[in-house]
Amino acid sequence: MIDLCAKPIHELRDLLRRREVSSVELTRAFLTRIATVEPAIQAFVSVTGDLALEQAAAADAARSAGEDLPPLAGVPVAIKDNMCTNGVLTTCSSRILANFVPPYDATVVTRLRGQRAVFCGKTNMDEFAMGSSTENSGIKKTFNPWDPARVPGGSSGGSAAAVAAGMAAGALGSDTGGSIRQPASFCGVVGLKPTYGLVSRYGLVAFASSLDQIGPISRDVEDAALLLNAIAGHDPRDSTSAHFDPPDYTSFLQRGVRGLRIGLPKEFSGEGTDPEVQAAVAAAVRKLEELGAVTVEVELPHSPYAVATYYLCATAEASSNLARYDGVHYGFRAPADNVIEMYSRTRSQGFGEEVKRRIMLGTYALSAGYYDAFYLKSLRVRTLIRRDFDAAFEKCDVIAGPTAPTPAFRIGEKTSDPLAMYLSDIFTISVNLAGICAISVPCGFTEDNLPVGLQLIAPSFGEDRLIAAAHAYEQATEWHRRRPPV
Amino acid sequence: MGQISEDQVRHVALLSRLELTEDDVRHFAHDLSSILGYVAKLDELDTSQIPPTSHSLRLENAFRDDEVGASLTNEQALANAPESEDGLFKVPPVIQDGGGA
């Protein structure tokens, strides 16, 4: 049964459709796999075994009744613990929400229920999605399935580790500055950050509202397309949801890369990037050329300013979004004699270190006397970063480079230096600032057997290009077939 | 841009409704100064003629008709409340006896 857990969603879908396996059998296999592997990996905040078996039985019953079921029907998936699930604990990996049971579903969760997907659990993350290693979780640490001495990346580290270790067939993550792509790269799986506005944020616990976006983490590119098909599209409950009618993303899988113009920004190949990562990415670009793509040099002259820009606008938005955690309506409350003390104690005891640091930084950047110099300045540089991409995409169709400057780093390696941790998102952050889309796809391994990710970036609503190019590359290589030793 | 003093840290903590120990104040002053030192590189750029981008989607306001739709019941809305009474959220005193709040 264990080999079922290593299969991509599209193969499981075919087995289910041919009745070679039932959803209950499949779900039991995944729950057994979780019971075996989870003690070493710690990817989940909650494993929802009873719910999963109930959903699996319902999917089997619908199939037996002759219903024509969608691709995700009966397939066990995991959901990052910052997406609201009606009646199921949603902690955001924070002590302040440790007992929060949402009375409603996020729109993406409603969409997955509509597909009759099976929910095997809620995955661990950096508290409030603030971090790049999942070490900032207020609940537990997650370990990289390729090397348990290393981080899975973050903030969607639980989702990436769960997919890599075969504890879910696919997962949802969220990406504010790289939180889908960087853990996908560290765990050797596919991670897609959709264009801002393509996927509804209704029911996603807000971190930085102009940057947050939900997307798939999967074993291969075809699965990313299937998951994106399920969650993309306008939602009247999210006022920033785009009025865009999404195509069937699986229809681009066979398009290939002949004539595709791949932009190579010289800013992405500089010092500070691990030589093994550089070599793997360079080899991936050559492979894409062999497949018929052409490369052009492009410039993103403001990308060296992206991390600084991000840590002002994202923290400013976070300080405002997290004002709602005051111990009144839900979550943790610290006892106190008056309401002001109650707010301060609740927040001081409920939030972890990194969340406090970002609230402080954001509050400072927005405070009287500093607003123009910090917050407004960052929004002006954000315009420059967006214009860089506009200019680059006049010369190319997609941009290629590394997802992260290094492979997975060691647990504890960067926890004492917040700035060093922030810089691990140096190649992913500008995509969120510009609101465009990008994918990380496995492109090799280091000598230590750690996965490396290739990042492909496309303009707004250019997910078709990402899927076509990433699938062509993936199918010409074997990286996505490797499994971690766990 | 650059340094942030311990007094500024205390002021920002008050604005943020965070209670900090003296230890916290010292290390936040250190961390925030180092982060602000890094973000000071934005000063290298002349942005006087550049409009700000607060949002990447060029969206108009998303208006809708003001119609009552499905909503949570009182019980559902209070289910996660740390404390409630008579169908309402309950909080500690806002104004103390003797007038000092």
HADDOCK unambig.tbl for C-alpha pairs under 7 A between the chains (distance, minus, plus):
assign (segid A and resid 100 and name CA) (segid B and resid 80 and name CA) 6.36 0.50 0.50
assign (segid A and resid 101 and name CA) (segid B and resid 80 and name CA) 6.96 0.50 0.50
assign (segid A and resid 103 and name CA) (segid B and resid 76 and name CA) 6.35 0.50 0.50
assign (segid A and resid 210 and name CA) (segid B and resid 55 and name CA) 5.53 0.50 0.50
assign (segid A and resid 239 and name CA) (segid B and resid 62 and name CA) 5.56 0.50 0.50
assign (segid A and resid 305 and name CA) (segid B and resid 42 and name CA) 6.51 0.50 0.50
assign (segid A and resid 308 and name CA) (segid B and resid 38 and name CA) 6.86 0.50 0.50
assign (segid A and resid 308 and name CA) (segid B and resid 39 and name CA) 4.58 0.50 0.50
assign (segid A and resid 327 and name CA) (segid B and resid 82 and name CA) 6.95 0.50 0.50
assign (segid A and resid 328 and name CA) (segid B and resid 81 and name CA) 6.58 0.50 0.50
assign (segid A and resid 328 and name CA) (segid B and resid 82 and name CA) 6.70 0.50 0.50
assign (segid A and resid 328 and name CA) (segid B and resid 89 and name CA) 6.87 0.50 0.50
assign (segid A and resid 328 and name CA) (segid B and resid 91 and name CA) 6.62 0.50 0.50
assign (segid A and resid 329 and name CA) (segid B and resid 80 and name CA) 6.76 0.50 0.50
assign (segid A and resid 329 and name CA) (segid B and resid 81 and name CA) 4.85 0.50 0.50
assign (segid A and resid 329 and name CA) (segid B and resid 82 and name CA) 6.99 0.50 0.50
assign (segid A and resid 329 and name CA) (segid B and resid 89 and name CA) 6.77 0.50 0.50
assign (segid A and resid 330 and name CA) (segid B and resid 80 and name CA) 4.65 0.50 0.50
assign (segid A and resid 330 and name CA) (segid B and resid 81 and name CA) 4.59 0.50 0.50
assign (segid A and resid 330 and name CA) (segid B and resid 82 and name CA) 6.14 0.50 0.50
assign (segid A and resid 331 and name CA) (segid B and resid 80 and name CA) 6.63 0.50 0.50
assign (segid A and resid 331 and name CA) (segid B and resid 82 and name CA) 6.81 0.50 0.50
assign (segid A and resid 332 and name CA) (segid B and resid 82 and name CA) 6.91 0.50 0.50
assign (segid A and resid 333 and name CA) (segid B and resid 82 and name CA) 6.29 0.50 0.50
assign (segid A and resid 337 and name CA) (segid B and resid 92 and name CA) 6.16 0.50 0.50
assign (segid A and resid 337 and name CA) (segid B and resid 93 and name CA) 6.99 0.50 0.50
assign (segid A and resid 338 and name CA) (segid B and resid 92 and name CA) 5.01 0.50 0.50
assign (segid A and resid 338 and name CA) (segid B and resid 93 and name CA) 4.93 0.50 0.50
assign (segid A and resid 338 and name CA) (segid B and resid 94 and name CA) 5.87 0.50 0.50
assign (segid A and resid 339 and name CA) (segid B and resid 91 and name CA) 6.53 0.50 0.50
assign (segid A and resid 339 and name CA) (segid B and resid 92 and name CA) 5.13 0.50 0.50
assign (segid A and resid 339 and name CA) (segid B and resid 93 and name CA) 5.92 0.50 0.50
assign (segid A and resid 339 and name CA) (segid B and resid 94 and name CA) 5.31 0.50 0.50
assign (segid A and resid 343 and name CA) (segid B and resid 17 and name CA) 6.43 0.50 0.50
assign (segid A and resid 344 and name CA) (segid B and resid 17 and name CA) 4.68 0.50 0.50
assign (segid A and resid 344 and name CA) (segid B and resid 18 and name CA) 4.75 0.50 0.50
assign (segid A and resid 344 and name CA) (segid B and resid 19 and name CA) 5.45 0.50 0.50
assign (segid A and resid 345 and name CA) (segid B and resid 19 and name CA) 6.25 0.50 0.50
assign (segid A and resid 347 and name CA) (segid B and resid 18 and name CA) 6.03 0.50 0.50
assign (segid A and resid 348 and name CA) (segid B and resid 18 and name CA) 5.28 0.50 0.50
assign (segid A and resid 348 and name CA) (segid B and resid 19 and name CA) 5.62 0.50 0.50
assign (segid A and resid 359 and name CA) (segid B and resid 16 and name CA) 6.88 0.50 0.50
assign (segid A and resid 360 and name CA) (segid B and resid 12 and name CA) 6.23 0.50 0.50
assign (segid A and resid 360 and name CA) (segid B and resid 13 and name CA) 6.52 0.50 0.50
assign (segid A and resid 360 and name CA) (segid B and resid 16 and name CA) 6.59 0.50 0.50
assign (segid A and resid 361 and name CA) (segid B and resid 32 and name CA) 6.76 0.50 0.50
assign (segid A and resid 363 and name CA) (segid B and resid 12 and name CA) 6.55 0.50 0.50
assign (segid A and resid 363 and name CA) (segid B and resid 16 and name CA) 6.54 0.50 0.50
assign (segid A and resid 364 and name CA) (segid B and resid 12 and name CA) 6.10 0.50 0.50
assign (segid A and resid 376 and name CA) (segid B and resid 52 and name CA) 6.78 0.50 0.50
assign (segid A and resid 379 and name CA) (segid B and resid 52 and name CA) 4.59 0.50 0.50
assign (segid A and resid 379 and name CA) (segid B and resid 53 and name CA) 5.06 0.50 0.50
assign (segid A and resid 379 and name CA) (segid B and resid 54 and name CA) 5.96 0.50 0.50
assign (segid A and resid 380 and name CA) (segid B and resid 47 and name CA) 6.24 0.50 0.50
assign (segid A and resid 380 and name CA) (segid B and resid 50 and name CA) 5.70 0.50 0.50
assign (segid A and resid 380 and name CA) (segid B and resid 51 and name CA) 5.67 0.50 0.50
assign (segid A and resid 380 and name CA) (segid B and resid 52 and name CA) 4.03 0.50 0.50
assign (segid A and resid 380 and name CA) (segid B and resid 53 and name CA) 6.19 0.50 0.50
assign (segid A and resid 382 and name CA) (segid B and resid 53 and name CA) 6.00 0.50 0.50
assign (segid A and resid 383 and name CA) (segid B and resid 51 and name CA) 6.94 0.50 0.50
assign (segid A and resid 383 and name CA) (segid B and resid 52 and name CA) 6.08 0.50 0.50
assign (segid A and resid 383 and name CA) (segid B and resid 53 and name CA) 5.31 0.50 0.50
assign (segid A and resid 419 and name CA) (segid B and resid 35 and name CA) 6.49 0.50 0.50
assign (segid A and resid 434 and name CA) (segid B and resid 56 and name CA) 5.93 0.50 0.50
assign (segid A and resid 435 and name CA) (segid B and resid 56 and name CA) 5.06 0.50 0.50
